[in-house]
Amino acid sequence: MSQDIEPKNELERKLLDAQEGRITPQELINALIAGEVFMPVYEKYQVGGFSASTQAKPLTLQDEESGKEVLVLFTSPDRAKAFVRDYPGYGGGLVIEFTWILERLGVGYGISLNPGQALGMELEARALQQLVAGRQ
């Protein structure tokens, strides 16, 4: 098993299980909602790779097809290292509960979890809105 697909935490195990058909997409979504993710944030001043401010800006990209904003998240800080090298100022971030993102950042964007990696997934804004609606 390559480094890229070797699960290192529970959420990554669920991602692999879903990719290999051992769990349903809904079970994966439930694991995501119950889990923690790493959110890279832009900080002018960072201490040891962690955000020192409550005004940090999360890393977002524009989807080439739809033109909509996509929030970039990772299953762990280690998974983010190679990706954020291309985005100066995003070397640090926050390990937070996925529900925190839903509650604080809203649902007007899609999510890319571990972009460009075998253990990753994409959630369109519409799917994220349905998740939030289902929780209320």
Secondary structure by P-SEA (a helix, b strand, c coil): cccccccccaaaaaaaaaaaccccaaaaaaaaaabbbbbbbbbccccccccccccccccccccccccbbbbbbbcccccccccccccccccccccccaaaaaacccccbbbbccccccccccccaaaaaaaaaaac
